[in-house]
Amino acid sequence: MKNHLRTFAVVKSISLLGLVAGCANWQPAATAHAPAIHANSAMAATSPLQPEIASAISRKTDVRTQQSAVASANPLASQAGLEILQAGGSAVDAAIAVQMVLGLVEPQSSGMGGGAFLLHSHGAGSTRRIQAFDGRETAPALADESLFLNAQGKPLPFFEAVVGGRSVGTPGVLKMLAMAHQQHGKLPWPQLFEPAIQLAKNGFAISPRLHASLLADAYLKLDSSARAYFYQADGAPHPMGHVLRNPELADVLQRIAKEGVNAFYKGDVAQAIVDKVQQHPQNPGRLSTQDLAQYQAKEREALCFDHAVRTRVFEICGFPPPSSGAVAMGQILGLLQHAPTSFRAPVEGALDADWLHDYAQASRLAFADRAQYVADPDFVAAPAGDWRSLLDPAYLKLRAQLIGPISLQQAPAGIPLRAQKSAYAPMPDQAEFGTSHISIVDAYGNALAMTTTIENAFGARQMVRGFLLNNELTDFSFVPRDAQGRPIANRVQANKRPRSSMSPTLVFDKTSGELLMSTGSPGGDMIIHFTTKTLIGVLHWGMTPQQAIDLPNFGAWGDPMVVEEKRFSADTLQSLRARGAEVRELALTSGIQAIVKQPMVGHSNNWISGTDPRREGEVLGQ
């Protein structure tokens, strides 16, 4: 890895600087004194839970490159991806290296014990091909809709469901990456694991964000393997800068590199995963070795829609169900075309209160349809037989008539044109967490956006052979049916994939087919808002990716509307409340990455990229 360890294993101090003009009052939330998570934390959107704690803010600037770019949530991961690109690797090759390192250095967010969605673009113009690789976790074959109900038939408190084996779905990220590599890899599979193997053997310094996450978590140390790895003898987490070595993970990575993904999905590693899940003393799960051996990644058709900005039309492509991301973003953008304020631009960095109200109204309408319709398409049919029915411009124009001056609070679901009334009940509001995002463009004309997750911070808090297991099954509805007995589309069923908000996104020029942007974010169901905000900032308001990422975060499901704390004036908050909405200030810790094509005289390829100042990401490229 050449100078990888020497250059990046030193923990960088995080500056508490303000960001852009108009954001001078933005201060980070406390980290060292972050509260522990309680088992009975509310699940409803009326008391939103944050996917990960807030940490310090570091000033970021746009990064310009000519041939390639890697944007990820950690400098070590971005460096690993860059080295693969420099060695002649493709975007997929680089993503595999990045993911393996992220699982080591940012274990609270993703890893081989979880899943991912990867959106990939190859070629240009008439030869362009967009693929959606689905590595979402699946429910065990022995799971049923009562999985998260107690003996009285009531839903379990969130963290009673999460911690242990019950919430663990069959991990999918490795099978998905192997599928993508088979089609688009240029370097040998074993080479892509070398950066993570060397870091696991030689060690890496605990970053400020990982340290803060360890301080804040109440459950990870209950697992003996995790406690021995992350914590000192007195129960306190290792300090920032402490060098962590993970020889168990290095061994697993070496075996996967040499033998392929069956080293994970079969044999003693698979048995160790299943033993951990099934033998948890308080909260055992139903995952089996057969679930692991039979898991299959899927290639789906990307969900694309047109979006006009003045005289130019963009084609925005996202991930189809089981992700709700592209559907919800497409609906919000389409509804705003008909809203009173449409896409009114900020003035001197301040977002307009009238526009924020209209955005929240559009969001409530989109999330109502999400709750009614979106689930694993292998189990639930799309309305009118096509998910694009929810993006039909005529349908959205009708729905937009509900955007009025008074808050909808809880919006009703619609019925798309040519669709029959749904037989499903809407899913109740429920907490959703986690993730990390990677955007990459390479010198061959390939691009990808990949969002990767183990769901809640540190997943199920179960460590096996140096990696953590997901709690992805808690993305299913805990309540399987409503009071009338109608089933909820996103209820637990055997071998089903839970609905997700992960929103990897690629943007193209509709006329030429040229790739213009790769973006996405972590953040639970706020992913949809974080990514939509970035699209609006770049496409409508002409911002650089960093400027768009730096904008204050905001969003709504129903009530309350949530806004990023200390980023909005008292007058703006009062104006929103005067329209009948509850408004709540939260940290809203996004982790947005964005790479944007910037034509430049003398250069056929010129990229400008940004990464979120709310986390520890870095953009590197050639």
C-alpha positions in Angstrom: 0.0 0.0 0.0 3.1 2.2 -0.4 2.6 5.2 1.9 -1.0 4.4 2.9 -0.3 3.7 6.6 2.4 6.3 7.0 0.2 9.0 5.4 -3.2 8.3 6.8 -2.9 6.3 10.0 -2.4 9.5 12.0 -5.7 10.9 13.4 -6.4 14.3 12.0 -7.8 16.9 14.4 -11.2 18.0 13.4 -11.6 21.7 13.1 -14.7 23.4 14.5 -14.9 26.0 11.8 -18.0 27.5 10.3 -18.8 26.7 6.7 -20.1 28.9 4.0 -21.5 32.4 4.3 -24.7 32.5 6.1 -23.7 29.5 8.3 -21.6 31.3 10.9 -23.7 30.1 13.8 -23.4 26.4 12.9 -21.8 24.6 15.8 -21.2 20.9 16.3 -23.3 18.9 18.7 -21.5 17.4 21.8 -19.8 14.1 21.2 -17.9 13.0 24.3 -21.0 13.5 26.4 -23.5 12.0 23.9 -26.3 10.2 25.8 -26.5 6.4 25.8 -29.3 4.9 23.8 -32.1 3.6 25.9 -33.9 0.3 25.2 -37.4 2.0 25.1 -36.5 4.8 22.7 -39.5 5.8 20.7 -40.0 4.4 17.3 -42.5 6.8 15.8 -41.6 9.7 13.6 -43.1 12.0 16.3 -39.8 11.4 18.2 -37.2 10.9 15.5 -34.1 8.8 16.3 -30.9 9.7 14.6 -29.0 7.0 12.7 -25.7 8.0 14.2 -24.6 10.6 16.7 -23.4 14.0 15.7 -19.7 14.7 15.8 -17.5 17.7 15.1 -17.7 19.7 11.9 -14.7 20.0 9.6 -14.4 22.5 6.8 -14.4 20.8 3.3 -13.6 22.3 -0.1 -14.4 21.3 -3.6 -11.9 18.8 -5.1 -11.1 19.0 -8.8 -9.7 16.1 -10.7 -9.4 15.3 -14.4 -9.8 11.5 -14.9 -11.2 9.9 -11.8 -12.5 10.5 -8.3 -13.2 8.5 -5.1 -15.5 10.0 -2.4 -16.0 8.0 0.7 -16.6 8.4 4.4 -13.1 7.9 5.6 -9.6 9.0 4.3 -8.2 5.5 4.6 -11.0 4.1 2.4 -10.7 6.8 -0.2 -6.9 6.2 -0.3 -7.5 2.5 -0.9 -9.8 3.2 -3.7 -7.4 5.7 -5.3 -4.6 3.2 -5.2 -6.8 0.7 -7.1 -7.6 3.2 -9.7 -4.0 4.1 -10.1 -3.2 0.5 -10.6 -5.6 0.4 -13.6 -8.7 -0.7 -11.7 -12.3 0.1 -12.6 -14.8 2.0 -10.5 -16.2 -1.4 -9.2 -12.6 -2.6 -8.3 -12.1 0.6 -6.3 -15.5 0.3 -4.6 -14.6 -3.2 -3.4 -11.4 -1.9 -1.9 -13.2 1.1 -0.3 -15.9 -1.2 1.2 -13.4 -3.6 2.7 -11.6 -0.7 4.4 -14.8 1.0 5.5 -15.9 -2.1 7.3 -12.6 -2.0 9.3 -12.3 1.7 10.1 -16.0 2.8 10.1 -17.5 -0.4 11.5 -20.5 1.4 13.0 -21.8 2.1 9.5 -21.1 -0.8 7.2 -19.2 -4.0 6.6 -19.3 -7.5 5.2 -21.9 -8.4 7.8 -24.4 -6.1 6.0 -25.8 -5.2 2.6 -25.6 -2.5 -0.1 -27.2 -1.1 -3.3 -24.8 -0.3 -6.2 -25.9 1.7 -9.2 -23.4 1.5 -12.1 -23.1 3.3 -15.4 -21.0 1.9 -18.3 -20.4 3.5 -21.7 -22.0 6.7 -23.0 -24.7 7.8 -25.4 -26.4 5.0 -27.3 -24.1 2.4 -25.7 -24.7 3.5 -22.1 -25.9 0.8 -19.7 -27.2 1.5 -16.2 -27.4 -1.4 -13.8 -28.7 -1.7 -10.3 -27.0 -4.4 -8.2 -29.0 -5.4 -5.2 -27.1 -6.8 -2.2 -29.9 -6.1 0.3 -30.1 -8.6 3.2 -32.9 -11.1 3.3 -35.1 -12.5 6.1 -34.2 -16.0 7.2 -36.3 -18.8 5.7 -37.7 -19.5 9.2 -38.8 -15.8 9.8 -42.5 -14.9 9.8 -44.5 -11.8 10.4 -44.6 -12.3 14.2 -40.8 -11.9 14.4 -40.9 -8.5 16.3 -44.0 -9.2 18.3 -43.9 -10.1 22.0 -46.0 -12.8 23.7 -49.0 -10.4 23.9 -48.8 -9.7 20.2 -47.4 -6.1 20.7 -44.3 -4.8 18.9 -41.1 -5.0 20.8 -39.3 -1.8 21.9 -36.8 -1.0 19.2 -33.5 -1.9 20.9 -35.0 -5.0 22.4 -35.5 -6.1 18.8 -32.1 -4.9 17.6 -29.6 -6.2 20.1 -28.8 -9.9 19.6 -29.6 -12.4 16.9 -33.3 -11.7 16.2 -32.6 -8.7 13.9 -29.8 -10.2 11.8 -30.6 -10.7 8.1 -28.6 -12.7 5.6 -25.7 -10.4 4.6 -25.6 -9.6 0.9 -22.8 -7.1 0.2 -20.1 -9.6 -0.7 -22.3 -11.6 -3.1 -23.3 -8.3 -4.8 -19.8 -7.0 -5.1 -18.7 -10.3 -6.6 -21.5 -10.1 -9.2 -20.5 -6.5 -10.1 -16.8 -7.5 -10.3 -17.5 -10.4 -12.6 -19.0 -8.0 -15.1 -16.9 -4.8 -14.6 -13.7 -5.7 -12.8 -10.4 -5.1 -14.4 -8.0 -6.2 -11.6 -7.8 -9.6 -10.0 -10.2 -10.1 -7.1 -7.4 -10.8 -4.5 -5.7 -7.5 -5.2 -8.7 -5.6 -4.2 -8.5 -6.9 -0.6 -4.9 -6.0 0.0 -5.4 -2.5 1.4 -7.9 -3.7 4.1 -5.8 -6.8 4.9 -2.7 -4.7 5.5 -4.6 -2.2 7.6 -6.2 -5.0 9.7 -2.8 -6.6 10.3 -0.8 -3.4 10.9 -3.5 -1.4 12.6 -5.2 1.9 12.1 -5.8 4.9 14.4 -9.2 5.2 16.0 -10.8 8.3 14.4 -12.7 11.0 16.4 -16.0 9.8 15.0 -15.5 6.1 15.8 -14.4 7.1 19.3 -17.5 9.3 19.8 -19.7 6.5 18.5 -18.2 4.1 21.0 -18.7 6.5 23.8 -22.3 7.0 22.9 -23.3 3.4 22.6 -24.9 1.5 25.5 -24.9 -2.0 23.9 -21.8 -2.9 22.0 -19.7 -3.7 25.1 -22.3 -6.3 26.1 -20.8 -8.6 23.4 -17.6 -10.1 24.7 -15.8 -10.1 21.3 -16.7 -6.5 20.7 -15.8 -5.5 24.2 -12.3 -7.1 23.9 -11.7 -5.3 20.6 -13.1 -1.8 21.1 -12.8 -1.3 24.8 -10.2 -1.1 27.6 -10.3 -3.3 30.7 -12.2 -0.6 32.7 -15.0 -0.6 30.0 -14.0 2.7 28.5 -13.5 2.8 24.7 -9.9 3.0 23.5 -8.9 6.7 23.0 -8.7 8.6 19.8 -5.4 7.7 18.1 -5.2 4.3 19.7 -4.0 1.8 17.0 -6.5 -1.0 16.5 -5.3 -4.3 15.0 -7.8 -6.9 13.8 -6.0 -10.1 12.9 -9.3 -12.1 12.9 -10.7 -9.9 10.2 -7.4 -10.0 8.3 -7.7 -13.8 8.2 -11.3 -13.7 6.9 -10.4 -11.1 4.2 -7.4 -13.2 3.1 -9.6 -16.3 2.7 -12.3 -14.4 0.8 -9.5 -12.9 -1.4 -8.1 -16.3 -2.1 -11.2 -18.6 -2.2 -13.9 -16.2 -3.3 -17.1 -15.3 -1.4 -17.9 -18.9 -0.6 -15.3 -18.6 2.1 -17.8 -16.3 3.8 -21.1 -17.9 2.8 -20.1 -21.5 3.5 -17.8 -23.3 5.9 -16.6 -22.3 9.3 -17.2 -18.5 8.9 -20.8 -19.1 8.0 -21.2 -21.5 10.9 -19.7 -18.9 13.3 -22.2 -16.3 12.1 -25.1 -18.7 12.6 -23.9 -19.8 16.0 -23.7 -16.2 17.1 -27.2 -15.5 15.9 -28.9 -18.6 17.2 -27.1 -18.9 20.5 -27.6 -15.4 21.8 -28.6 -15.9 25.4 -31.4 -13.3 25.5 -32.5 -12.6 21.9 -31.7 -15.5 19.5 -32.4 -15.2 15.8 -33.4 -17.6 13.0 -30.6 -17.3 10.5 -29.3 -20.6 9.3 -26.3 -21.9 7.3 -28.8 -22.7 4.5 -29.8 -19.0 4.4 -26.2 -18.0 3.9 -25.4 -20.7 1.3 -28.5 -19.9 -0.8 -28.3 -16.1 -0.7 -28.4 -14.5 -4.2 -27.6 -11.0 -5.2 -29.9 -9.6 -7.8 -29.5 -7.3 -10.8 -32.6 -5.0 -11.2 -33.6 -2.4 -13.7 -32.6 1.1 -12.5 -35.5 3.5 -11.9 -35.0 6.6 -14.0 -37.2 9.7 -14.5 -36.9 13.0 -16.3 -36.5 16.2 -14.5 -36.6 19.6 -16.2 -34.7 22.6 -15.1 -35.6 25.6 -17.2 -34.7 24.5 -20.8 -32.6 21.5 -19.8 -33.8 18.0 -19.1 -31.9 15.7 -16.8 -32.4 12.0 -16.5 -32.1 11.0 -12.8 -31.5 7.3 -12.1 -31.9 5.7 -8.7 -32.5 2.4 -7.1 -35.9 0.6 -7.5 -37.7 -1.2 -4.7 -36.9 -2.6 -2.3 -35.4 0.9 -2.1 -37.9 3.6 -1.6 -35.3 6.3 -2.4 -35.7 6.9 -6.1 -39.5 6.8 -5.9 -39.7 9.3 -3.0 -37.1 11.6 -4.5 -38.8 11.5 -7.9 -42.1 12.3 -6.3 -40.7 15.2 -4.2 -39.0 16.7 -7.2 -42.1 16.2 -9.4 -44.4 17.7 -6.8 -42.2 20.7 -6.3 -42.6 21.5 -10.1 -46.2 22.4 -9.3 -45.7 24.0 -5.8 -46.3 27.7 -5.3 -42.6 28.3 -4.7 -41.3 25.6 -7.0 -37.5 25.7 -6.6 -37.0 29.1 -5.1 -33.3 29.7 -4.5 -31.7 30.7 -1.2 -30.9 34.3 -0.6 -27.4 34.9 0.9 -27.3 31.3 2.0 -30.6 31.3 3.8 -33.4 28.9 2.6 -36.8 30.6 2.1 -39.4 29.7 4.7 -42.2 29.5 2.1 -40.1 27.1 0.0 -39.3 25.0 3.1 -43.0 24.7 3.8 -43.7 23.6 0.3 -40.9 21.1 0.4 -42.2 19.6 3.6 -45.7 19.3 2.1 -44.3 17.5 -1.0 -42.3 15.2 1.3 -45.4 14.3 3.4 -47.2 13.3 0.2 -44.2 11.2 -1.0 -43.8 9.5 2.3 -47.5 8.6 2.5 -47.2 6.8 -0.8 -44.0 5.2 0.4 -45.7 3.8 3.5 -48.6 2.5 1.4 -46.9 0.9 -1.5 -43.2 0.3 -1.4 -41.7 -3.1 -0.4 -39.7 -6.0 -1.9 -41.0 -6.3 -5.5 -40.6 -10.1 -5.4 -43.4 -10.1 -2.8 -45.4 -6.9 -3.5 -46.7 -5.8 -6.9 -46.2 -2.2 -8.0 -49.4 -0.1 -8.3 -50.7 -0.3 -11.9 -48.0 -2.9 -12.5 -45.1 -0.4 -12.7 -43.3 1.6 -10.0 -43.1 4.5 -12.4 -46.9 4.9 -12.0 -45.9 6.7 -8.7 -43.8 9.1 -10.8 -46.4 9.8 -13.5 -46.4 13.6 -14.1 -50.1 13.7 -14.4 -50.5 11.8 -11.1 -48.0 14.1 -9.4 -49.8 17.2 -10.7 -53.0 16.0 -9.1 -51.3 15.2 -5.8 -49.6 18.7 -5.8 -53.1 20.2 -5.4 -52.8 19.2 -1.8 -49.8 21.5 -1.2 -51.5 24.4 0.5 -50.6 27.1 3.0 -51.4 25.0 6.1 -49.4 22.0 7.0 -50.8 18.6 6.0 -49.2 17.1 9.1 -50.0 13.5 8.2 -50.8 13.3 4.4 -53.0 10.6 2.8 -51.6 8.2 0.3 -52.8 8.6 -3.3 -54.0 6.2 -5.9 -51.9 6.4 -9.1 -53.7 6.6 -12.4 -54.9 3.3 -13.8 -54.2 1.7 -10.4 -56.8 0.0 -8.1 -57.0 0.9 -4.5 -54.4 -0.9 -2.5 -55.3 -3.9 -0.4 -52.4 -3.2 1.9 -52.5 -1.1 5.1 -50.0 1.9 5.3 -46.9 1.1 7.4 -46.8 3.0 10.7 -43.9 5.4 11.3 -40.9 3.5 12.5 -37.2 4.3 13.2 -34.7 3.7 10.3 -31.0 4.1 10.6 -27.4 3.7 9.5 -25.2 3.5 6.4 -22.3 4.9 4.5 -22.0 6.2 0.9 -19.4 5.8 -1.9 -19.3 7.7 -5.2 -16.6 6.8 -7.8 -15.8 7.7 -11.4 -12.9 6.1 -13.2 -10.8 6.8 -16.3 -12.7 4.3 -18.4 -16.0 6.1 -18.4 -17.5 4.0 -15.6 -19.3 5.6 -12.6 -21.1 4.2 -9.6 -23.0 5.3 -6.6 -23.1 2.7 -3.8 -24.8 3.0 -0.4 -23.8 0.4 2.1 -25.1 -0.5 5.6 -25.4 -2.6 8.7 -28.4 -0.5 9.7 -28.2 0.9 13.2 -24.8 2.1 14.5 -22.8 -1.1 15.2 -25.7 -3.1 13.8 -27.0 -5.9 16.1 -23.9 -5.4 18.4 -22.7 -8.9 17.6 -19.1 -9.4 16.5 -18.0 -12.5 14.6 -14.4 -13.1 13.4 -13.6 -9.3 13.5 -16.7 -7.9 11.8 -20.2 -6.8 13.0 -23.5 -8.3 12.0 -26.4 -6.2 10.7 -29.8 -5.5 12.3 -31.4 -5.0 8.9 -34.6 -7.0 9.7 -35.7 -4.0 11.9 -36.4 -2.2 8.6 -39.4 -4.4 8.2 -42.6 -3.2 9.8 -42.8 -4.5 13.4 -46.6 -4.5 13.1 -47.6 -6.9 10.3 -51.2 -5.9 10.0 -53.5 -3.0 10.9 -56.5 -3.1 13.3 -58.7 -4.4 10.4 -56.4 -7.2 9.6 -55.1 -5.7 6.4 -51.4 -6.8 5.8 -48.6 -4.2 5.6 -46.6 -4.5 2.4 -43.3 -4.2 4.2 -44.0 -6.8 6.8 -41.6 -9.7 7.7 -41.8 -12.7 5.4 -39.4 -15.5 4.8 -36.6 -14.7 2.3 -37.9 -11.1 1.8 -35.8 -8.0 1.5 -36.8 -5.2 3.9 -37.7 -1.8 2.4 -34.8 0.7 2.4 -34.2 4.4 2.0 -30.8 4.0 0.5 -30.6 6.3 -2.5 -27.5 5.9 -4.7 -28.1 8.3 -7.6 -26.6 9.0 -11.0 -27.7 12.0 -13.1 -27.4 12.2 -16.9 -28.0 14.8 -19.6 -31.2 13.6 -21.2 -30.1 14.7 -24.7 -26.6 13.5 -24.9 -26.7 10.7 -22.3 -23.6 12.1 -20.7 -23.0 11.3 -17.0 -23.2 14.5 -15.0 -23.3 13.4 -11.3 -23.0 10.6 -8.8 -24.3 11.2 -5.3 -25.9 9.7 -2.2 -25.8 9.7 1.6 -26.2 7.7 4.8 -28.9 8.8 7.3 -31.8 6.3 7.6 -35.0 7.7 6.0 -33.4 11.1 6.0 -31.2 9.8 3.2 -34.0 10.7 0.8 -34.0 14.3 2.0 -30.2 14.6 2.1 -29.8 13.4 -1.4 -32.7 15.4 -2.8 -31.3 18.6 -1.2 -28.0 17.9 -3.0 -29.7 17.4 -6.3 -31.7 20.6 -6.0 -28.6 22.6 -5.0 -26.5 21.4 -8.0 -29.2 21.1 -10.7 -31.5 24.0 -9.8 -29.4 26.5 -7.9 -26.1 26.1 -9.8 -24.1 25.3 -6.7 -20.8 23.3 -6.6 -21.2 19.9 -5.0 -19.6 21.1 -1.8 -21.9 24.2 -1.6 -24.9 21.9 -2.0 -23.7 19.4 0.6 -23.0 22.3 3.0 -26.6 23.6 2.9 -28.5 23.0 6.1 -30.4 19.7 6.3 -34.2 19.5 6.5 -37.0 17.1 5.9 -40.4 15.7 6.8 -42.3 12.4 6.9 -45.4 13.7 8.6 -45.2 15.8 11.6 -42.8 17.0 12.9 -40.7 18.7 10.3 -37.1 18.4 11.2 -34.4 20.9 10.6 -30.7 20.9 11.3 -30.0 22.5 14.6 -28.5 26.0 14.8 -28.7 26.4 11.0 -32.0 28.2 10.7 -33.0 31.6 12.0 -35.7 32.1 14.7 -37.8 33.9 12.1 -37.7 31.0 9.7 -38.6 28.5 12.4 -41.5 30.7 13.6 -42.8 31.1 10.1 -42.9 27.3 9.6 -44.7 26.8 12.9 -47.2 29.5 12.0 -48.4 27.2 9.2 -49.4 24.5 11.6 -46.4 22.3 11.6 -44.4 21.1 14.6 -40.8 21.9 13.8 -38.0 20.1 15.7 -34.2 21.0 15.5 -31.9 17.9 15.4 -28.3 17.2 14.5 -29.3 15.5 11.1 -25.8 14.1 10.6 -25.7 13.4 6.9 -22.7 11.9 5.1 -23.3 13.1 1.5 -20.8 12.4 -1.3 -21.1 14.1 -4.7 -19.1 14.0 -7.9 -20.1 16.4 -10.7 -19.0 16.7 -14.3 -17.5 20.2 -14.9 -16.6 20.9 -18.6 -13.4 22.7 -18.9 -11.6 24.0 -22.0 -8.9 21.6 -23.0 -10.2 18.7 -20.8 -12.7 16.1 -21.9 -13.1 14.9 -18.4 -13.1 17.3 -15.4 -14.7 16.4 -12.1 -15.5 18.5 -9.1 -16.4 16.7 -5.9 -17.5 17.3 -2.4 -17.9 15.4 0.8 -19.9 16.0 3.9 -18.3 18.2 6.6 -20.5 16.5 9.2 -18.5 13.3 9.0 -14.8 12.3 8.2 -15.0 11.8 4.4 -12.4 12.7 1.8 -12.3 12.9 -2.0 -9.2 11.7 -3.8 -8.6 11.3 -7.5 -6.4 11.7 -10.5 
